[in-house]
Structures are given as C-alpha cells and as structure tokens.
Amino acid sequence: MKFTIKKKISVILTFFILLIIIVNVPGLNTLIFEKKNVSKIMDNDNIHTSGEIRIVSDFSSQGSWFSEFEGDESDISTSISQEHANYVIIGDSGRTNIDSPLSDTDWTVFNNPELPILPDIYEINSSGCYVSHLWHEDINQTRNRPSIHWKRNITMPVNMSDYIITSASLKVIFNATVTVSPHGEPTGGEGIDRLGDANLDDYSTGDYARFYVLLSDIEETFQPIEIANNNTALGDLGQDSPAISHFSDTPMDKVPENVLGSVLTSVLRTDGYNFTITLGIDIYCEDNEIGVDIDRWNSLIIRSFNLTFTYEKKIDQFTAASWNQIGEELKNSTDIQLNEATLEIQNYKVDRLWPYLSSPNSEIRILINDKQHIETIKLSSVDTEGDDDEFDVTSLITKGINISLAIQVFLADTFELAENITVSINKVSLIIDYTDLSGESTEEPLIFGILFIVVLIVSAGLGGYLYLYQKILKYPKPVRKVRKFRRTLRKTNAPSTPIISSERAFNVIYAGELGKTTGFLKPSSAPLKKTQGIKITEKS
C-alpha cells in the first residue's frame, strides 16, 4: 500500500479530530481528566456524586477556631492546651474579719441627723465607745433626747458586686450603768424611772437607752439598715425594786445570718468595694415628775464589735463561652440533597465535679449557623474521666451559607464558685454527607464509555500504523528485506547465508532464461488444417 502526501495528511487530521472529540464530548472529559475525591452512588435511574463537608479538630493547635463570649466575661475564659479546648469557669473566695479593738483611729464620731443633740460626754477610750449624760428636767428641757454615732468605712479587696456572701456572723458587746433611786428619797428623785417604780407620777415609755449597729453604702444613698440593737427598757435597767442599776457585758440582739448576708450584699451593691458601719447610742429621758425628775446615765459603753463574713465568686446567669469554626458552604441548589449531618464530641470532661445543687441547669450546647441543637449535655452529668457523644444535627444544616459550628458552655444559673472548674473537649467532628443529583442518565455514560473505548482502539491502530509506516512500510520490499537483513547482522547469532559457485549460479540463471523461450520454439503437435481456396506458395 503506497501512501501519497494527501493520504498522510488525511490520516493525521483524522487522528487529531478524534482527540478533539475525546476532549469535548460532554461528560467524557470529566471521566478522563477530572480527579474526584468523592464516590458514586446509584439509584434506579441515575448515577450521582456523593460528597462530604468536614470540620474536624483534635485541638493540637487553635487553628481556625475562635472564641466568643456572652454575659460576664470575668466569669469564664477559654484556652487550648494539651490537645484540649478548655472552658474555665472562674471561681474565687475570700474572708473579711473586722474585730480590732474600738479606737478613734478607725472610728470617727458623727451627729445623728435624726437626733442632733449630743450627750454630755462621748468618747472612745480603753473601755470602748463611752457615753455619760445627766438630764435635769427643771434645768434644761432640750437635752432629753441626745444621740451619738461612730462610723467606720470598710474597703473590700475585690469588687463585691461580682461575689456572693456565703456566710456572715456578728457579735457586738455593750454594758450600762445608771443611778437608781426611788422618788422622794434624799437624792431628790435622781433615778432612771421604769414602770412600777414607787411614787411614779407620770409614765409613758420610761427612761431607756438604745444601742444599735447600722450598715449603709458609703454615701448613704439609701436609708442605713439596722443589723443589731438592744433596748435597756426590755431589761428594766433603772428599776427601783428589785434594783437594776447595771448591765454587765451583754451581746446585742442581731439579725439572722441570712439577713445579715443580704444586708451586706445590698450595701455593697452601690460601688462594690465600700460600705459603712455605724455604732450608735440614743438616750430617751421622759418627764416622769415635773420639776424634780433627774436622770443620771453613769456610763453607756459599746465594748467590742466583731463582723466576719466569707464570700465566693458569683457566676452570673446566662454567661456563656464558645469555641467556633466556619467551614465550607453546601451549595444552594435543588440538585444538592442533604443526606445526614453528624456531630461527634470526644473525651469531654471536667477537672472537678460540677456543683449541681447550685447550678443544675448549666450545660454544653451545640449551635450550627446560630441554631441550637435540641440535645444538650448537662454539666452536672459530666465526669472527670471523659466521655464521648454523637448527635444527629441534620435539621440544623442550611444550604447556601458557610457552615458555622459553635460548641458552647452555657451557665444557666446564678451561683457561687470558690474554685475554678475547667470543662475540656479533646476532639470535635462535624461530618455533612450530601448527594449531587445533577448526574445524567445511565444510558449516556454507557454510550460515552463505549465511544471512548472505540476511539482509543482506533487511535491506537492509526497511531501504530503511522509508526510502522514511518519505520518500515514507506520503503520498497527489496529495501525492507535489505534493512531487515542488516538488522540481523547486529545480532550475536547471525542467520546462516549459503554461498554457491559461479558455475552453478550461471546454470541456474541460464536455465531460467532458457525456460522462458523454449515455449515459443517447440513445434505444435496438432495436425494442420486445410485451407480451402487458398494456396500457399513458397517464394524462393
């Protein structure tokens, strides 16, 4: 077969046309050139593409995770360490004790704005806060209601608006001495009168002194709150018979512990650091006998003051911290079918048991695209050994937006916490499985596959033929034989080549040539036919 230039060009063009068909047939180029990291799934009519979107982290580093906070950020912090994402709920505790001896270094004297008259004598000495007063009805009618205050400002080491008073105790000691004398005695009626005294002409409340303790914010924005008191009338101080002229060291009556804690919390709410303690003594002198009534208060003393309370860090309700990551987008198309979305949380734990009585509702939440999953993990159920959980979050996945994931520790209660608690998670995996329904029918991929195989075979055949033509077939047959023989000479075992003598060669060639002519010279064996009417004469 002899190839002309035109035939050669036709073959080459055919080959390139086939290549163009391979590249441009829809779907066929995908099968050949596109590398897919997805699988194929088959239904009754079509073959579709199945894929996954994954957010996976073992928290060996922070990577693309970031933190977000809600509520009081002083209550919770986040960190990543030792391949764990951590949520640290910040606890703290303290104790305040005010029990130093009463002195004018710490305590400052003030007028009582409601009873501005001062006693005759008021001071702080070795016995404590001391008062002495004499009221003579006939001499001075204006000094029957004296009062005195001593105040001390207390500054806390922490902002108590962020703490809870967990315990409180108070002890205030006082004593009192008065003159007791029945009316009509030589003393001229010098005595503290009580109901039932002899010759008592007039009586309403009687004569008494009142000791008390107040708490307030430092600016006294609100009315000071009384936390302890004692009214000497209740103990009949000054009674004639039997005579009661003295109270030894006696504790004041105080509010219950829980009330005391609430009052401390209240007065510290204004600025969080400061509050004021007020020690007060009021004196009430009644006109029990006109013109001759003399009330002598020898000594009224607040001996000591002791206020002790403890506090723990307040964790505010609705405080939260989350570790967040934003993943890929699931294409918003009717051809994209969401199959399943699964979230796995592995090796989550607490470093010490959760205070479930104080905070039974706090939990770990899952949020995807700001939508909270219905299932949660109660922190009261989390142990210190670590646990795993898996959640179906398919309903939270939205197409057309980047998939955002948040693992949140949500503190649902207000409670006190003395020490830090760390909630940690070792690994989080969000796996979203979907199917791309845009695949074509099964017939077309089969046709393309068959066509692809045919094209490959034809292309291989044409390519092979062109190769053989360039190497062998374009040469005449004798030349091909010579080239073939030449190639055999390069081999180690060359083919045998018999050599004949020249005589024999001549005879062979001669016999061959003679054979070509003998056929013409050999006489015919057939009889001659007579030719009628024709005479043949031999010309000499």
C-alpha positions in Angstrom: 0.0 0.0 0.0 1.5 3.2 -1.1 0.7 6.4 0.9 0.6 9.7 -1.0 1.1 13.0 0.7 -2.7 13.6 0.6 -3.4 10.3 2.3 -0.8 11.0 5.0 -2.4 14.4 5.7 -5.9 12.8 5.9 -4.7 10.2 8.4 -3.1 12.8 10.6 -6.2 15.1 10.5 -8.4 12.1 11.4 -6.3 11.4 14.4 -6.5 14.9 15.7 -10.2 15.1 15.1 -10.7 12.0 17.3 -8.6 13.6 20.0 -10.8 16.8 19.8 -13.9 14.6 20.1 -12.5 12.9 23.2 -11.8 16.2 24.9 -15.1 17.9 24.0 -17.7 15.3 24.4 -19.8 16.3 27.4 -19.1 14.1 30.4 -16.4 12.2 28.7 -13.6 14.6 29.6 -14.7 14.5 33.2 -14.3 10.8 33.3 -10.8 11.1 31.9 -9.3 14.2 33.3 -11.1 15.4 36.4 -9.8 13.9 39.6 -12.7 13.5 42.1 -12.4 12.9 45.8 -16.0 11.7 46.0 -17.7 8.5 45.4 -20.6 7.5 43.1 -23.9 6.2 44.2 -26.6 4.6 42.0 -30.3 4.8 42.3 -32.8 3.3 39.9 -32.4 5.8 37.2 -29.1 7.7 37.7 -25.6 7.7 38.9 -25.0 10.7 41.2 -22.0 12.3 43.0 -21.8 11.8 46.8 -19.6 14.1 48.9 -18.8 15.3 52.4 -18.1 18.5 54.2 -16.0 18.0 57.3 -15.0 20.2 60.3 -12.6 18.0 62.3 -10.2 19.1 65.0 -8.2 17.4 67.7 -7.2 20.8 69.1 -3.5 20.2 68.7 -3.5 23.9 67.9 -6.0 26.6 67.8 -6.0 26.7 64.0 -9.2 28.3 62.7 -11.1 28.0 66.0 -12.0 31.3 67.7 -13.8 32.1 70.9 -17.0 34.1 71.6 -18.5 35.2 74.9 -21.8 36.2 76.3 -22.7 37.8 79.6 -20.0 38.5 82.2 -16.6 37.8 80.7 -15.0 37.8 84.1 -16.8 34.6 84.9 -15.4 32.4 82.1 -12.3 32.2 79.8 -11.1 29.9 77.1 -7.8 28.3 76.1 -6.3 25.5 74.1 -3.7 23.3 75.8 -2.6 19.7 75.8 -4.8 19.0 72.7 -7.9 20.1 74.5 -10.2 23.1 74.0 -10.9 24.5 77.5 -13.6 26.5 79.1 -12.5 27.8 82.5 -15.3 28.9 84.8 -13.5 31.3 87.1 -14.0 30.8 90.9 -12.6 32.7 93.8 -13.3 33.1 97.6 -12.3 35.5 100.4 -12.9 36.3 104.1 -13.3 39.6 105.8 -13.0 40.0 109.6 -13.5 43.3 111.4 -12.6 42.7 115.0 -9.9 45.1 116.0 -10.4 47.0 119.4 -12.5 50.1 119.1 -10.3 53.1 118.7 -10.6 56.7 117.4 -8.1 55.7 114.7 -10.6 53.5 112.9 -13.9 55.1 114.2 -15.0 58.7 113.7 -17.7 60.5 115.7 -20.8 61.8 113.9 -24.0 63.5 114.8 -27.2 61.5 114.4 -29.1 63.6 111.8 -32.4 62.5 113.3 -31.4 63.3 116.9 -28.8 66.1 116.6 -28.4 66.8 120.4 -25.1 65.3 121.7 -24.7 63.6 125.1 -22.7 65.4 127.9 -19.7 63.1 127.4 -18.9 60.9 124.4 -15.5 59.4 123.5 -13.6 56.3 122.6 -11.4 55.1 125.5 -10.0 51.9 126.7 -13.4 50.7 127.7 -14.8 51.3 124.2 -17.3 53.8 122.8 -18.3 55.6 126.0 -21.2 57.9 126.8 -22.3 59.7 130.0 -25.3 62.0 130.4 -27.3 63.8 133.0 -30.7 65.3 132.4 -32.4 67.6 134.9 -36.0 68.4 133.9 -36.0 71.7 135.8 -32.7 73.0 134.3 -32.7 72.0 130.7 -35.8 70.8 128.8 -33.9 70.5 125.5 -31.4 67.7 126.3 -33.7 64.8 127.0 -33.1 63.1 123.6 -29.3 63.0 123.0 -27.6 60.7 120.5 -24.1 59.9 119.2 -22.7 57.9 116.2 -19.3 56.4 115.5 -18.6 55.4 111.9 -16.1 53.3 110.1 -15.7 52.9 106.3 -14.6 49.4 105.1 -13.0 48.8 101.7 -13.1 45.3 100.3 -10.1 43.8 98.4 -12.4 42.8 95.5 -15.5 44.1 93.7 -18.2 42.6 95.7 -20.8 43.1 93.0 -19.2 40.1 91.4 -19.3 38.0 94.6 -21.8 36.3 96.8 -21.8 36.4 100.6 -21.8 32.8 101.7 -21.6 33.2 105.5 -21.8 36.1 108.0 -21.5 36.5 111.7 -21.9 39.4 114.0 -21.1 40.0 117.7 -21.4 43.3 119.5 -20.9 43.6 123.2 -22.2 46.5 125.4 -22.7 47.3 129.1 -24.5 50.1 131.0 -24.6 51.6 134.5 -27.3 54.1 135.7 -28.4 55.6 139.0 -31.5 54.0 140.6 -33.3 56.0 143.3 -37.0 56.0 144.3 -38.8 59.3 144.1 -39.0 61.2 147.4 -35.6 59.9 148.6 -32.9 62.3 149.8 -31.3 62.1 146.4 -34.1 64.3 145.1 -35.6 61.9 142.6 -32.3 61.2 140.8 -33.1 57.9 139.1 -33.9 56.2 135.8 -37.6 55.6 136.0 -39.3 52.3 135.0 -42.9 51.1 135.1 -43.7 50.1 138.7 -41.3 52.4 140.4 -42.5 54.0 143.7 -44.1 57.4 143.6 -44.0 57.4 139.8 -46.4 60.3 138.9 -46.2 60.1 135.1 -45.2 57.2 132.8 -45.4 56.6 129.0 -42.2 55.0 127.7 -40.0 55.4 130.8 -36.3 56.2 130.7 -34.1 54.0 128.5 -31.0 53.9 126.3 -30.8 52.2 122.9 -27.7 50.6 121.5 -27.6 49.7 117.8 -25.4 48.9 114.7 -26.2 50.2 111.2 -24.9 49.2 107.8 -25.0 51.5 104.7 -23.3 52.4 101.5 -20.5 54.9 101.9 -22.6 57.7 100.6 -25.7 56.7 102.5 -27.6 56.8 99.2 -30.2 54.6 100.9 -31.5 54.5 104.5 -29.0 52.7 106.7 -30.1 49.2 107.7 -30.0 48.1 111.4 -28.4 44.7 112.0 -28.1 44.7 115.8 -29.7 46.5 118.8 -30.6 46.5 122.5 -33.1 48.5 124.3 -32.4 48.8 128.1 -36.1 49.1 128.8 -36.5 45.5 127.8 -34.2 44.6 130.7 -35.7 47.1 133.1 -32.5 49.0 133.6 -33.1 51.6 136.3 -35.8 49.6 138.0 -36.2 50.5 141.8 -37.3 47.2 143.2 -35.6 44.9 142.8 -33.0 47.5 141.8 -31.4 47.0 138.4 -28.6 49.6 138.0 -26.1 47.7 135.9 -25.9 45.6 132.8 -22.7 43.6 132.5 -21.1 42.8 129.1 -24.1 41.7 127.0 -24.4 40.8 123.3 -26.7 42.9 121.3 -29.6 41.2 119.6 -28.8 40.6 115.9 -30.5 39.7 112.7 -30.3 36.1 111.4 -27.2 35.1 109.4 -29.0 35.0 106.0 -30.5 38.5 106.6 -27.0 39.8 107.6 -25.6 38.4 104.4 -28.4 40.1 102.3 -27.8 43.4 104.0 -24.1 43.2 103.3 -24.9 42.4 99.7 -27.3 45.3 99.5 -24.9 48.0 100.9 -22.1 46.7 98.7 -24.2 47.0 95.6 -23.6 50.8 95.1 -19.9 50.7 94.2 -18.9 47.1 95.0 -15.9 48.0 97.2 -17.0 50.2 100.1 -19.6 50.2 102.9 -20.0 51.9 106.2 -20.6 50.6 109.7 -22.3 52.8 112.3 -22.3 52.3 116.1 -25.0 54.3 117.8 -26.3 55.1 121.3 -29.6 57.0 121.8 -30.9 58.2 125.2 -34.6 58.8 126.0 -35.5 60.7 129.2 -39.2 61.0 130.0 -40.7 63.7 132.2 -41.7 61.4 134.9 -42.1 64.1 137.6 -42.4 67.8 136.7 -39.6 70.0 138.2 -37.7 67.3 140.1 -37.1 64.5 137.6 -33.3 63.9 137.3 -32.0 61.1 135.0 -28.4 60.1 135.5 -26.8 57.8 132.9 -23.4 57.0 134.5 -21.9 55.0 131.6 -23.2 53.6 128.4 -20.5 51.6 126.6 -20.2 49.6 123.4 -17.3 47.3 124.4 -16.5 45.5 121.2 -17.5 44.9 117.6 -16.9 41.8 115.5 -18.2 41.3 112.0 -16.9 38.3 109.9 -18.2 37.2 106.5 -17.0 35.0 103.7 -17.7 35.3 100.0 -17.3 33.4 96.8 -17.2 34.4 93.1 -20.6 35.0 91.7 -21.2 33.3 88.3 -23.8 35.3 86.5 -26.8 33.7 84.9 -26.7 33.4 81.1 -22.9 33.7 80.9 -21.5 31.6 78.0 -18.3 30.9 76.1 -18.0 29.0 72.8 -15.3 27.7 70.5 -16.3 28.5 66.9 -15.3 27.5 63.5 -16.6 28.4 60.0 -16.5 25.6 57.4 -17.4 25.2 53.7 -20.7 26.1 52.0 -23.2 23.5 50.9 -24.3 24.6 47.5 -27.8 26.1 47.5 -29.3 24.0 44.6 -32.2 21.7 44.2 -29.7 19.2 42.8 -28.0 19.0 46.2 -29.6 16.5 48.6 -28.5 16.6 52.2 -28.3 13.0 53.4 -27.0 13.3 57.0 -25.1 15.5 59.3 -23.4 14.1 62.4 -21.5 15.9 65.2 -19.1 13.9 67.4 -17.7 15.3 70.7 -15.0 13.1 72.1 -13.4 12.9 75.5 -15.3 15.8 77.1 -14.8 16.1 80.9 -14.5 18.4 83.9 -11.4 18.7 86.2 -13.6 18.5 89.3 -17.2 17.7 89.8 -19.8 20.3 88.9 -21.8 21.9 91.8 -25.1 20.5 90.6 -27.0 21.8 93.6 -26.0 25.4 92.9 -26.2 25.1 89.2 -28.4 22.2 87.9 -29.2 23.8 84.5 -25.8 24.7 83.1 -24.9 22.7 80.0 -22.9 22.2 76.9 -24.7 23.4 73.8 -24.3 22.7 70.1 -25.1 25.6 67.7 -24.9 25.3 63.9 -25.4 28.6 61.9 -26.7 30.1 65.2 -29.4 27.4 65.6 -29.2 25.5 68.8 -29.5 21.7 68.7 -32.3 20.3 70.9 -30.0 17.9 72.7 -27.6 19.3 75.3 -25.1 17.8 77.8 -25.8 18.8 81.4 -22.6 19.8 83.2 -23.9 18.1 86.3 -23.7 14.7 84.4 -20.1 15.2 83.1 -17.5 13.3 85.0 -13.7 13.7 85.4 -12.8 10.6 83.3 -14.1 11.8 79.9 -16.9 10.7 77.7 -18.0 10.7 74.0 -21.3 11.6 72.4 -22.7 11.7 68.9 -25.6 13.9 67.7 -27.7 13.9 64.6 -27.7 17.6 63.5 -29.1 17.2 60.0 -32.0 19.6 60.8 -29.6 22.4 61.6 -27.8 22.4 58.2 -28.7 25.2 55.8 -27.6 25.3 52.1 -26.1 28.4 50.5 -24.2 29.7 53.5 -20.9 28.7 55.1 -21.5 26.1 57.8 -20.6 27.6 61.2 -20.2 25.4 64.3 -20.1 26.5 67.9 -19.6 24.3 70.9 -20.8 26.4 73.8 -20.7 26.1 77.6 -23.8 27.9 78.8 -24.1 28.8 82.5 -27.9 28.8 83.1 -27.9 29.7 86.8 -26.6 32.4 89.1 -24.3 30.6 91.6 -21.2 31.0 93.7 -18.0 29.3 92.9 -14.9 29.2 95.2 -12.5 27.4 92.8 -12.0 27.3 89.0 -13.7 24.5 87.1 -12.3 23.6 83.7 -14.6 21.9 81.1 -12.4 20.4 78.3 -13.1 18.7 74.9 -10.5 16.7 73.1 -11.9 16.3 69.6 -14.9 17.6 67.6 -16.0 16.3 64.2 -18.8 17.6 62.1 -19.5 15.4 59.0 -22.1 16.5 56.5 -22.9 13.9 53.8 -24.7 15.0 50.7 -25.6 13.8 47.2 -25.4 15.8 43.9 -28.5 14.9 41.9 -27.3 16.7 38.8 -25.8 13.5 37.3 -27.1 12.3 33.9 -29.0 9.1 33.0 -27.3 5.7 32.9 -27.6 5.4 29.1 -25.4 8.4 28.3 -22.5 7.4 30.4 -22.7 3.9 28.8 -22.6 5.3 25.3 -19.8 7.6 26.2 -17.9 4.7 27.7 -18.3 2.6 24.6 -17.4 5.5 22.4 -14.3 6.2 24.5 -13.2 2.6 24.1 -13.7 2.6 20.3 -11.9 5.9 20.0 -9.0 4.5 22.0 -8.8 1.4 19.8 -9.0 3.3 16.5 -6.5 5.9 17.8 -4.1 3.2 18.9 -4.5 1.4 15.5 -3.9 4.6 13.5 -1.0 5.6 15.7 0.5 2.2 15.4 0.1 2.2 11.6 1.7 5.6 11.3 4.6 4.4 13.4 5.1 1.3 11.2 4.8 3.4 8.0 7.4 5.8 9.1 9.7 3.0 10.2 9.1 0.2 7.6 6.2 0.4 5.1 7.3 3.5 3.3 10.3 1.6 1.8 10.1 -0.8 -1.2 10.0 -4.5 -0.4 13.7 -5.2 -1.5 14.8 -2.3 0.6 12.8 -3.6 3.6 14.5 -7.0 3.1 17.9 -5.5 3.0 17.1 -3.3 6.1 15.8 -6.4 7.8 18.9 -8.4 6.9 21.1 -5.5 8.0 19.4 -5.5 11.4 20.1 -9.2 11.8 23.8 -8.7 11.2 23.9 -6.8 14.5 22.8 -9.9 16.4 25.3 -12.2 18.1 23.9 -15.2 16.2 23.5 -14.0 12.7 21.4 -16.2 10.3 23.2 -18.7 8.0 24.0 -17.4 4.5 24.8 -20.3 2.0 27.2 -19.4 -0.9 27.0 -21.2 -4.3 29.7 -21.5 -7.0 29.6 -19.2 -10.0 29.1 -22.1 -12.4 26.0 -23.3 -10.6 24.7 -19.8 -10.3 25.2 -19.4 -14.1 23.4 -22.7 -14.8 20.5 -21.7 -12.6 20.1 -18.3 -14.3 20.6 -19.8 -17.8 18.0 -22.5 -17.2 15.7 -19.9 -16.0 16.1 -17.7 -19.1 16.0 -20.7 -21.4 12.8 -21.8 -20.0 11.2 -18.5 -21.0 12.0 -19.1 -24.8 11.5 -22.9 -25.3 7.8 -22.5 -25.2 7.9 -20.4 -28.3 10.2 -22.7 -30.3 8.6 -26.0 -29.5 6.6 -27.4 -32.5 2.9 -27.9 -32.1 1.6 -31.5 -32.1 -1.8 -30.6 -33.6 -2.5 -31.6 -37.4 -2.6 -28.8 -39.9 -6.0 -27.8 -41.1 -6.6 -27.5 -44.8 -7.4 -24.0 -46.0 -9.9 -24.1 -48.8 -9.4 -21.7 -51.7 -6.1 -20.5 -50.6 -2.9 -21.7 -52.0 0.2 -21.1 -50.3 3.3 -20.9 -52.4 6.8 -20.7 -51.0 8.7 -17.9 -52.5 12.3 -18.7 -53.2 
